[in-house]
Amino acid sequence: MSNFFKKRVHSFKYAFQGVATLFRETPNAIIHLIMAILAILLGIFFSISTTEWLAIIIVIGLVFAFEAINTSIETLSDFVCKQRNEAIKKVKDLVAAGVLVAAIAALATGILIFLPKIIELFCK
C-alpha cells in the first residue's frame, strides 16, 4: 500500500478515535446522540420525505460537529491555561453558544417536521 493510502487510512482511524473520545468524555454528546436516535426513529415511523430527512441529517451533523469543536477548544484551552482567564472564558462561552444555537436549530427543525405529524396521529 502506498504511503498516501496509509496516511488516508490513519486519518480515518484518528477521526474515529475522536468520535469515540467525544462520546466517552462529553456527557452532552450522549444527550445529542439520544435525541438524534429519537429523531431517526420518528423519521422512520412517520416515513418522512427525502427533504425532511436531509434537514434532519444536516442538523444532527451540525450539532455533533459543533460539540466536537466545542470539546476540542475547551480541552485545548484548559491545557494552555490552568488558571481562570477572562479571554479563555470568552472563547469557551462563544464556542458553547455555537453548540446551543445548533441544538436549538435542530430542535426547531424537529418540531417543524414532527409536531404536525404527531398532532395528526392523535387527532384522527
HELIX and SHEET records of a PDB file:
HELIX    1   1 ASN A    3  GLU A   25  1                                  23    
HELIX    2   2 PRO A   27  PHE A   45  1                                  19    
HELIX    3   3 THR A   50  VAL A   80  1                                  31    
HELIX    4   4 GLU A   86  PHE A  122  1                                  37    
END                                                                             
